[in-house]
Amino acid sequence: MRNIREILRLPNESGLSSRKIALTCNCSYVTVLSILEKATAGALSWPLPQELDDRKLEEKIYPGTASQIKSQRPLPKMEYLHTELSRPGVTLQLLWQE
């Protein structure tokens, strides 16, 4: 889970700089800047509305990423992998190359 809510809260409640927020949330400075820019562009301000849960907040900051991740690459057929790995000389690396 990303620390989006915490990244949006800290500059408003404690007045921390972006670099200190990055250290506090254990993420990069660029990530903090990106989230703050996207929140400003999306008209999100602190305090966030009550009905905005973490999933909806993430969708507002990173629109479409959940659906993109699922559709990028199909899952391998496990039965095929199992039978191929039982053959002599076949490794996972070889199967990944194929």
C-alpha positions, -999 to 999 in steps of 0.1 A, spaced: 0 0 0 13 34 -9 16 61 16 -5 86 -4 -27 97 25 4 103 47 22 122 19 -8 145 15 -12 150 53 23 158 64 29 191 45 -4 205 57 -4 194 93 32 195 102 47 217 76 74 192 66 94 197 34 92 173 6 126 158 14 116 152 51 83 137 40 103 113 17 124 102 47 94 98 69 74 78 45 104 58 33 100 67 -4 118 89 -29 117 126 -31 105 124 -67 76 102 -56 65 128 -30 67 156 -55 48 136 -81 20 127 -56 17 164 -45 16 176 -81 -11 151 -90 -31 159 -60 -30 196 -69 -39 189 -105 -68 166 -93 -81 193 -69 -74 172 -38 -67 191 -6 -63 182 30 -84 172 48 -96 146 23 -133 138 21 -146 110 44 -159 89 15 -125 88 -2 -110 55 9 -74 44 1 -84 26 -31 -104 56 -45 -75 79 -35 -50 58 -53 -72 57 -84 -74 95 -83 -37 99 -81 -28 71 -105 -58 67 -128 -61 34 -147 -30 17 -131 -50 -11 -115 -66 -22 -147 -33 -18 -167 -14 -40 -144 -38 -68 -147 -40 -66 -185 -3 -62 -193 9 -98 -193 -11 -130 -192 -3 -156 -166 16 -186 -177 -1 -220 -180 11 -238 -149 5 -273 -163 27 -266 -193 55 -252 -170 53 -283 -148 56 -308 -177 84 -288 -193 103 -285 -161 102 -323 -156 122 -328 -188 159 -331 -186 179 -299 -194 149 -275 -191 152 -247 -167 130 -218 -157 154 -194 -174 150 -213 -206 112 -212 -203 113 -175 -196 134 -169 -228 108 -188 -248 
